[in-house]
Amino acid sequence: MTADDADCVVVGAGLAGLSAARALEAAGRSVVVLEARDRVGGRTVNEPLADGQVVELGGQWVGPGQDQVKGLIDELGLETFATFGEGQSLFERGGSVRRYGGTIPRMNPVSLAEIGRALSKINSMAARVDPEAPWKQQELASWDRLSFDTWIRRNLRTGTGRDTMRLAVEAVWAAEPEDISLLHVLFYVRSAGSVELLLDTEGGSQEARVAGGSQLISIRLAERLTGPVRLRTAVRRIAHGPDGVVVGAEDRESGDSVEVSAADVVVSLPPALAGRLTYSPALPAIRDGLTQRMIQGSVVKAMAIYEQPFWRHRGLNGRAASAQGPVSVVFDNSPPRGSPGVLLAFLEGEAARRASDLSQAERRHLVTACLTRLFGREAAETSGYVDKAWAADEWSRGCYGGFMPTGAWMSHGAALRAAIGPIHWAGAE
């Protein structure tokens, strides 16, 4: 058995855990970070290409309103570059693929007006939500009782409008509209600023990428910490009381037990994973209930690699959306210098659930078949392929993050941030 002592233990070396460790050290506390993976970065991870450039198999974009992470990028000496956006996009529905310019695909005026009204209504409703404590707003409880699918069906009548809104939900939450509480959608929109900020590329959340890959943020953060970051150390249990905590873990290489005693612990795991740890004494019922209610999204992030970005020469920007699937949205994810060409394809929600336990070869076939429908025969001639099924990842069990189903905000939202004695929570959720 090995043992350490510190003022604080941080469980998880993703962006939230490393940021917590950084803030604690700045306040003069000694910190030990324990990470189950063999790397830092959590839900951000770089994938090297054959020529040494990288693509990201996890979170990658930054955009307007995300001021804290943009400030951190600058502080760490990193740079960003714009997501490629020159040319037209593609939209597939009803067996046909159409080109269009701008944010919203070309469609009949009735559907277009309907979508515009729906987006405006969502933004207006979201403005009423307190992003710090939505569970306190009992006047909004009726929104928590509705799924977003119910709201869509009540407010959009055309098939095109409903399909477009469903694609938007899959793209943002990696879930289906029927999975998510209306209140959760509005909370998330309010936190981001607007629906448009969540969905847009130029001027939106997909505006820019980190040169060298987004995992570099975590790598640089870890390098600047004074205390140890112990990789391949899977936390299994937390004993806590008035005198502090004892965090028990397993060294995944040697099998040895690891214990760290501290005054406090910050658990930066998603609630769904935090609930799988053993706590002594047991967590309060409301917190344990939250861990059962807050669901991880389902996404397979896949990238088809080509010698050159052939779509650019045809006046396309590499963006596509498909109501037919299984790929829902596509982006040009080529490195800054433009080659090799990379098409990033997302399988989200139900499509990702079906694909997560397939072999990578089977997923490659699904993805390239869909890209070929969208971009033509050249898309079938890949020079490489990489993907990651995040729901199958033992240490994430889903992406992009956790979301609340109907009723969960009002019944369990109060437990999301509340500390339990010396146990504190951090993370995207």
N, C-alpha and C positions, 0 to 999 in steps of 0.2 A: 504494500500500500504506500502511495505517496501522499503527501499532505502539503498544503500551502495555507498561509494566512494572509488576509488582506482586509482593508476597510470595506471593500465591496467586490462582489462577484458579478460579472455580466455573462449571461447565458446567450450565446449567439453572436457571431462576428459578421453579421450583415451590416447594412448602412445604419440601422437604428442602434444595434448593439455597440458598434464602434463609435458612433456619435455620442452615446451615453458614456462610454468609457472615457472619451476625450473630455467631455464636460466635467466628469468626476475628477479626473486628474487635474484639470484646470482649477478646480476648487480645493486642491490639495489632498485628495483622497488617493490611497493606494488601491489598485484595481487588478484583478485577474480576469481575463476573458477566456471562456471555455467554448469551443466550437466543435461540433460533431464531424463536420466535413474536413477534408484534407486541404481546404483553401478558405480564404475569407471571401466575403461578397454576398453570401446568402442567395437571394433571388436575382442577383446580377452575376453573370459569368461570361468570360471571354472565350471564344473558340478560335484558335489559330487556323489560318488558311495555309495553303502550301507555300506561299511566297513570304510568310512571316506576318502578313497583315491579319487583322482579326475581324470577326463578326461577333455579335452578342447573342447568346442563347437565352438570356433573361432580359430584365428590364434594361432599356437603352436610351429612351428619349428624354429630353428636357425642353421646357417651353415657357412662355410667358406666365407669370404668377408663381412659378416655382423658384422663388427668390432665394430661399435658404440653400437649396442644393446648387443653384447657379453660383451663389457666393462661395460655397465650399469648393466648387470646381476651380474658381479663380484663385482662391487661397492656396490650393494644393498645386498650383502651377500647371493645371491641365487646360486644354483648349477644346472648343466644340466646332463642329462644321454642320452646315445646313443639310437637312434631308433633301435629296434630289426631288425637284418638283417641276421641271420644265417639260411641257407637253400636256397631252390629254390623258385622262383616266378612262377606265373601262367599268361597265356595269352589266352584270349578267342576270337576266330574269326571264322566265318563260321560254328558255331554250335559245334566246338570242343575246348577243353581246354587242353593246353600243358604246361608242366613244363619246366623251363629253369633256367640257372644260369647267373649271370652277369647283365648288365644294359639293353640290348636290347634283346627282345624275339628271339628265334630261328625261322628262316624263310629261304626261298630259297635265294641262293647267290645273285641273281639279285636284289631282294628287299632290302637285307641287304646293298649291295653296294650303291644302290640308296639313302637309308636313310643316310648313311655315307656321301655321297657327298652333300646331302641337308643340313645336320647339319653344315658341313664345310663351305658351301656357306653362310648360315645364319650368322655364326660367322664372316666371312670375311666382309660381307656387314655391319654388326652391328658395326664393328670397325671404319667405316667411320662416324658414327653418333655422334654428340656432345650432350651428355646427359644433358647439362645445357641449351641449346637453339636450339633444332633441327629445330624450325620454321625459323631460320635464314639461314638454308642451302637450298637455293632455288634449288641447283643442285640435291637435293633429293626429290623435289616436286613430281616427277613421282611415287616414292614409296608411297607417301601419297595418291595418286589417286587410288592405287590398294588395294583390300582386300587381306588378307593373303590367303584366299581360292583360289583366282585367281593365286597367286604365287605358291601354292601347285599344282594346276592343270597343270601349265606350267612346273613344275620342277620335279614332281613325276608321273610316268606313271603306276606303279603297284597299284592294289587295296590295297595290304598289306602296301605299303609305304604310301599311302594317309591316310589309316585308322590309322596307327601309328602316323602320324603327327597330325591328327585331335585330337587324344587322348591327345597328348602333349599340344595342344592349350587349350583344355578343362581343363586339370590339372593345368595349370599355370594361365590362365585368367578367368576361369569359364565362358567362352563364346565360340561361334562357330567361325571357321576361317573366315566365311563370314561377321562376325560382326566387325572385327578388321582391321584397316589400317596396311598394311605391314610396314610402317614407325614406327607405335607404337610397333609392335613386335620387330623390330630392336632396337628401343630406349630402350625397356625393357631389351633385351638381353645385350645390351651394358652397361646398368646400373648394371646388375647383374654380368657381366664378361664373361659369355658364356651360350649357351643352356644347356650344360652339368651341370653347376652349378645350374641352375634352376630345372633340372629334377632329378638329382641323390640324393640318400640317403647318403651313405658313400661318403664323400668328396663333398657333394652338399647341397642344401638348406634344405633338410629334414633330416639332419644328427643327430640332437639332439633336446631334449625337455627340458623344465624347470621343475625341480623337484618341485612338489606341484602345477604345472600349471602356464601357461604364464600370467594369470591375476595378479599373485603376483607381477609382475614388476610394474604395475600401482598402485596396493595397496600400495606397499612400497614407490613409488614416492609420492603419495598423502599424506602418513603419514609424509613425510619429509618437506612438504610445510608449510610455516608460515601462509599464508593467507587462507581464507576459501575455501573449495570445497563444493559448494551447490548442492546437489543431488535433483532429482525430480523437477528441475527448467528448464523448456523448454523455450529457447529463441525464441521470435517471431519477434522482430523488432530491427533495429539498426538505430538510427538517428545520423548523423555524419556531421561535419563541421570543420572550422578552429580552433574552441575552444575545439575539442575533440568529444567524443561519449556519447550517452545515450543508454544503452542496455536495452530493455524491455523484460521481461520474465513473465512466469506464474508458480506459485507454484502448481505443479500437485496434491498435497495432499489437500491443503486448497482452491485452486482456486484464491488465492490472487495474485495481481500484484506485480512484483518485478522490480525495476529499479536500475541500476548501472551506475553512471557517472564516466568517466575516460578520460585520455588523448588519449588512444589507445585501440583497441580491436584486438585480434587474434582469427580468426574463424578457428577452426581445423576440421570442418565438410568436408565430401567429396563434391566436387563442385555440384553434383546433389542435395544434401540437403541444401548446403549453398544458392543455388538459390531460395529456398522456403521461406527464411526469407524475411521480408519486410524491404527495405532500404529507408531512406529518407535523402537526395535526392536519386533517383533511381540510380542503378549501371550503369556505362557506358555500351553501347550496346555490346561491345566485351566481357566483363566479363559475362554479362547475357547470351550471346550466348554460351559461354563456358559451363555454368551450364546446358544448354539444350543439348549440344553435348557430354559431357563426361558421359558415361553410366556406371552404376554399373553392375558388373558381377552377375551372378545368380548361387547360390550353395545351396544345402541342404547337411549339414554335419551330417551324421548318424553314430551311433555306436551300434552294436549288441554285447551284453554282454553274456559271457559264464562262467560256473564254472571254467574251465581251458582252456588254449590256445591249443586246441586239434590239431591244424594244426602243431604246433612245433614238436609234437611226430611223425608226418608223414614226417618230413624233409622239411617243408615249412616255409617260413619266414613271411607269412601273406600278402605279397604283391601280388596284382593281377591287371590286366588291362583287360577291356572288351570292344571290339568294338561293341558288341551287346547291352549292357546297360540294364536298365537305369543307373546302377552304372557304372562309368567309371574307377575309380581307387580305390584300397583297400590297407590299411596298417594295420600291427599289432600295435594297440594303447594301449596295456596292460600297467598297471602301472609298476614302476621299479621292483617290486618284482615278477612280472610275473603272478599274479592272482588277480582278475579274468581275464580271457582272453577277450580281446576287439578287434573286427574287426571294423576298421574305414572305412566307405564307403562313397564316394563322388558321388552325383548326380550334374552334372554341365551343364551349358549352357542350351540348349533346354530341356534336361531331367529335370533340376531343375525348369525351367519355368512351365513345366506341373505339377510338383509335389508340388510346393510351396503352392498352395491353397487347396491341399488335406488335409484330416485329418491325424493326426499322425499315427493312426491305418492303414490307407491306405498306407502311406509311409512305415510303418514297413513291410507290406506285400510285397511291391515292393522290398525293400532292402533284406529281408531274402530269397525271391525267387531267386534273383540274386546270393547271397552268397551261396545258396544251389547248384546252377548250378556250381559254381566255386569250392567250397570246399567239396561238398558232403552232405549227409543227416544230419551229425552232425551239420552243420551250421543252420539247421532249429530249433534246440533245444535251443533257447535263454533263458537265465535266466533274461534278462532285455534288454531294448532298450531306447535310448535317441536320439533326433535329434534336429536340428535347421534349419529352412528355412530362410536364411538371407534376401532374397528379401521381405519377409513378415514382417520383423522387422521394426517397425515404425521409429526407430532412426538410421537405417543403409540403408535399402532399397537395400541391395545387398552386396556381397562380391565376391572375395577377395578385389577388389578395383575397381576404375574407369578405363575405357580404352577409347581410341580415335577411332571412326570409320573413314572411308575414308574421307580425306579432312580436318579433324578437327585440326590436328597439325599445318598445314600451315595457316589456317584461324583464329584460336583462341588460339593457344599455347602461344602467347605472354602474354595473360591475366592470365595464370595459377598461377604465383607467384607475379605479379605486385601489389603493394599496391595501395589502393585507398584512398588517404588522410590518416586518422588515422586507416583505416581498413587494416589488414594484414592477410595473409593466411598461414595455416600450414596443415600437414596431409600426409598420405601415398601417395596420389595422387600428 
